Every structure is written in structure tokens, then in C-alpha cells.
Amino acid sequence: MSEQASRFRVLALGAHPDDIEAGCGGALIKYARAGHQVFQMVLTEGEEGGASSVRRQEQEEAAKLIGVEKVYWGGLNDTEVAVDRALIKQIERVVREVDPHVIFAHYPDDTHQDHRNLATCVVTAARYTRNVLFYEGPTTQNFSPTVFMDIDQVLEAKLEALCAHRSQIKKTNIEKLTIVDIIRAASHFRGIQGRVTNAEAFVPLRMFITVNL
């Protein structure tokens, strides 16, 4: 098998800047460092949480730290992501262009409507993608993961990418806790569940196990 043929293409989708870094940044860093191609699709510029130009720049900076080849911007309004044919078609276009082996997206049970609606649209738009995994974030509910990735060696790199979203670090609505504190604690917790020091956890929509004969 050629080197090009053995490279995976990975697509991560998030409703807002920083969602992807919080949910699956460690996995993306591991893929990128292993020589695989990593892409992101961010539906909004997160303008409800800060200036669009600032948040877009922060996302692009975080993407560079991860090793992302391209960030696709959805151009939608923050808090107004809807489940409709237009968004499904928009995601489908990106999926066709990237042709990913693996897709990461928000878990459908979430208190933020943008996260929920993105997840619902991904189920349809990614119906021909073999591996689709849902990640968790600070607003995810009822998350019971069955797939884990050890991110101990890349945890600090993940947190560095998260810190690129400097305008959002303290916006947690939890006294004395930054988003870095929350994600570090979540990494420890999921690591304990997976019997490692630090992990990211996922719920699969589909996951293929391949055995080469």
C-alpha cells in the first residue's frame, strides 16, 4: 500500500469556534502528527460570545496548532443553526470534497440548540461515511461513551490549541474555573473510565473494525 493510500482523512465539525478543540482536539492532534490529513468545518463565527473577526482568527490559530489542512466556514448565525435541507446539503458538499474516513461531531443530546441541530444534520449528511463519532463538550448531556482515545501525550498540545481561543477561556459561568480547567478535568475523568491517565471519549454512530487479510 502506498503512503498516500494509507493516509486517513479526518473531518471534525463544530457549531462554534473552540467546540472542536474542546471535544476532539487531542484526537485531531494525534491524527495530524501521525501524518494523516485533518480538516475542520465550523458553522458559525460564535458572534454571540465575542467579535466575529476575533473568534474567526482564534479558530484559524488553533487549527494551525493542531495541524489542520483547511477550515471550512459555514457562514451561519450563532444560536440560529437549524435542522434543514440547506444545512444538510452544505455539510454534504464538504463531506464529498474531503471524503473522510472518520467524522467527529457534537453529541446529539446537548443543551445548546446549535450543537443538537448540527449533530442531527450530520447523521444524514454523513450517512455514507464509515466512521462517525460523537464527542462531548461542557454542555453535553447523558453522555455514555464506549470509544476512548488515549491523549496523555498530547494533552498539553490540546490545551494550547484551546488557549488560542483566548477570548473564551474564562467564559464558563462556573466560578474560579476556566475552560482549560474543565477540559483537563474531563480528560482525567474519561481517562479513568478508559484505564489511562487522560483520554477523549466518544459515542459512535458507526465504527468499522478493519482486519487486513
C-alpha positions as CSV (number, residue, x, y, z in Angstrom):
1,M,0.0,0.0,0.0
2,S,1.4,3.4,-0.9
3,E,2.0,6.1,1.7
4,Q,-0.8,8.3,0.1
5,A,-3.3,5.4,0.2
6,S,-2.5,4.7,3.9
7,R,-3.2,8.3,5.0
8,F,-6.6,8.9,6.7
9,R,-8.7,12.0,6.0
10,V,-10.4,13.2,9.2
11,L,-13.2,15.8,9.3
12,A,-14.3,17.4,12.6
13,L,-17.4,19.6,12.7
14,G,-18.4,22.1,15.3
15,A,-21.1,24.7,15.7
16,H,-18.7,27.4,17.1
17,P,-15.1,28.3,17.3
18,D,-13.5,26.2,20.2
19,D,-16.1,23.4,20.1
20,I,-13.9,21.1,18.2
21,E,-10.7,21.8,20.2
22,A,-12.6,21.0,23.4
23,G,-14.3,17.9,22.2
24,C,-11.8,16.1,20.0
25,G,-8.7,18.3,19.8
26,G,-6.5,15.6,21.2
27,A,-7.6,13.0,18.6
28,L,-7.0,15.5,15.8
29,I,-3.5,16.3,17.0
30,K,-2.7,12.6,17.1
31,Y,-4.0,12.1,13.6
32,A,-2.1,15.1,12.3
33,R,1.2,14.0,14.0
34,A,0.8,10.5,12.5
35,G,0.8,12.1,9.0
36,H,-3.0,12.0,8.4
37,Q,-5.0,14.8,6.8
38,V,-7.2,16.8,9.2
39,F,-10.0,19.2,8.2
40,Q,-12.5,21.2,10.2
41,M,-15.9,22.7,9.5
42,V,-17.1,25.4,11.8
43,L,-20.7,26.5,11.2
44,T,-20.7,30.0,12.9
45,E,-18.2,32.6,13.9
46,G,-19.5,32.5,17.5
47,E,-20.6,36.1,17.4
48,E,-22.8,35.7,20.5
49,G,-19.7,35.1,22.5
50,G,-17.5,37.8,21.1
51,A,-16.5,39.7,17.9
52,S,-16.7,37.6,14.8
53,S,-13.3,38.7,13.5
54,V,-11.6,37.8,16.8
55,R,-13.2,34.4,17.1
56,R,-12.5,33.5,13.5
57,Q,-8.9,34.5,13.9
58,E,-8.7,32.4,17.1
59,Q,-10.1,29.4,15.3
60,E,-7.6,29.7,12.5
61,E,-4.8,30.0,15.0
62,A,-6.0,26.9,16.9
63,A,-6.3,25.0,13.6
64,K,-2.6,25.7,12.8
65,L,-1.5,24.5,16.2
66,I,-3.4,21.2,15.6
67,G,-2.1,20.7,12.1
68,V,-5.4,21.2,10.2
69,E,-5.1,21.5,6.5
70,K,-8.3,23.6,5.9
71,V,-11.1,25.1,7.9
72,Y,-14.4,25.2,6.2
73,W,-16.7,28.0,7.5
74,G,-20.4,27.6,7.4
75,G,-21.4,31.3,7.5
76,L,-24.4,30.7,9.7
77,N,-25.5,32.9,12.6
78,D,-24.6,31.9,16.1
79,T,-27.6,30.4,18.0
80,E,-29.6,30.1,14.8
81,V,-28.3,26.8,13.4
82,A,-31.4,24.9,12.2
83,V,-32.1,21.4,11.1
84,D,-33.0,21.9,7.4
85,R,-32.2,20.7,3.9
86,A,-29.9,23.7,3.3
87,L,-27.5,22.8,6.1
88,I,-27.6,19.1,5.3
89,K,-26.6,19.9,1.7
90,Q,-23.9,22.3,2.9
91,I,-22.3,19.6,5.1
92,E,-22.7,17.1,2.3
93,R,-20.6,19.3,0.0
94,V,-17.8,19.4,2.5
95,V,-18.0,15.6,3.1
96,R,-17.8,15.0,-0.6
97,E,-14.8,17.2,-1.0
98,V,-12.9,15.8,1.9
99,D,-14.1,12.2,1.5
100,P,-13.3,11.5,5.2
101,H,-12.5,8.1,6.7
102,V,-13.6,9.5,10.1
103,I,-16.0,12.2,11.1
104,F,-16.2,13.8,14.5
105,A,-19.2,15.9,15.5
106,H,-21.3,17.1,18.5
107,Y,-23.2,14.5,20.5
108,P,-27.0,15.0,19.8
109,D,-28.1,15.4,23.4
110,D,-26.9,18.9,24.3
111,T,-28.4,21.9,26.0
112,H,-27.2,24.2,23.2
113,Q,-29.5,24.1,20.2
114,D,-26.7,24.7,17.7
115,H,-24.9,21.6,18.9
116,R,-28.0,19.5,18.8
117,N,-29.0,20.6,15.3
118,L,-25.6,20.1,13.9
119,A,-25.5,16.6,15.2
120,T,-28.9,15.8,13.6
121,C,-27.8,17.2,10.2
122,V,-24.5,15.2,10.4
123,V,-26.5,11.9,10.8
124,T,-28.0,12.5,7.4
125,A,-25.1,14.2,5.6
126,A,-22.6,11.6,6.7
127,R,-24.7,8.6,6.0
128,Y,-22.2,7.1,3.6
129,T,-19.1,7.8,5.9
130,R,-18.0,4.6,7.6
131,N,-16.8,6.0,10.9
132,V,-18.9,8.7,12.6
133,L,-18.1,9.5,16.2
134,F,-19.8,12.0,18.5
135,Y,-17.7,14.0,21.0
136,E,-18.7,15.7,24.2
137,G,-18.5,19.3,25.4
138,P,-19.3,21.3,28.5
139,T,-23.0,21.4,27.6
140,T,-23.4,17.8,26.6
141,Q,-26.0,15.7,28.5
142,N,-26.4,11.9,29.1
143,F,-23.1,11.0,27.5
144,S,-22.2,7.4,27.9
145,P,-19.1,6.7,25.8
146,T,-17.9,3.4,24.5
147,V,-14.9,4.5,22.5
148,F,-11.8,6.1,24.0
149,M,-8.6,7.6,22.7
150,D,-5.5,8.0,24.9
151,I,-4.5,11.6,24.7
152,D,-2.0,11.7,27.5
153,Q,1.0,12.5,25.3
154,V,-0.9,15.3,23.5
155,L,-3.0,16.8,26.3
156,E,-0.8,19.9,26.7
157,A,-0.9,20.4,23.0
158,K,-4.7,20.1,23.1
159,L,-4.9,22.7,25.9
160,E,-2.5,25.0,23.9
161,A,-4.9,24.9,21.0
162,L,-7.8,25.5,23.3
163,C,-6.0,28.5,24.7
164,A,-5.7,30.0,21.2
165,H,-9.4,30.9,21.9
166,R,-8.2,33.4,24.4
167,S,-11.4,35.5,24.4
168,Q,-13.4,32.5,25.6
169,I,-11.1,30.9,28.3
170,K,-12.9,32.5,31.3
171,K,-16.5,32.3,29.9
172,T,-17.6,29.2,31.7
173,N,-20.3,30.6,34.1
174,I,-18.6,28.5,36.8
175,E,-16.7,30.5,39.4
176,K,-12.9,30.0,39.6
177,L,-12.9,27.5,36.7
178,T,-11.6,28.3,33.2
179,I,-12.4,26.2,30.1
180,V,-8.9,24.8,30.4
181,D,-9.7,23.6,34.0
182,I,-12.9,21.9,32.8
183,I,-11.3,20.2,29.8
184,R,-8.3,19.0,31.8
185,A,-10.7,17.5,34.4
186,A,-12.8,15.9,31.8
187,S,-9.7,14.3,30.3
188,H,-8.7,12.8,33.6
189,F,-12.3,11.5,34.2
190,R,-12.5,9.9,30.8
191,G,-9.0,8.6,31.2
192,I,-10.1,6.8,34.4
193,Q,-13.0,5.3,32.6
194,G,-10.7,4.1,29.9
195,R,-8.0,3.0,32.3
196,V,-5.4,5.5,31.2
197,T,-4.3,8.9,32.6
198,N,-6.0,11.2,30.1
199,A,-8.5,10.3,27.3
200,E,-11.1,11.7,25.0
201,A,-14.3,9.7,24.8
202,F,-16.8,9.2,22.0
203,V,-20.2,7.6,21.2
204,P,-20.1,6.0,17.8
205,L,-22.9,6.4,15.3
206,R,-20.9,3.9,13.3
207,M,-17.4,2.5,13.7
208,F,-15.8,-0.1,11.5
209,I,-13.1,-2.5,12.7
210,T,-10.8,-3.5,9.9
211,V,-8.7,-6.6,9.7
212,N,-6.4,-6.8,6.7
213,L,-6.0,-10.3,5.4
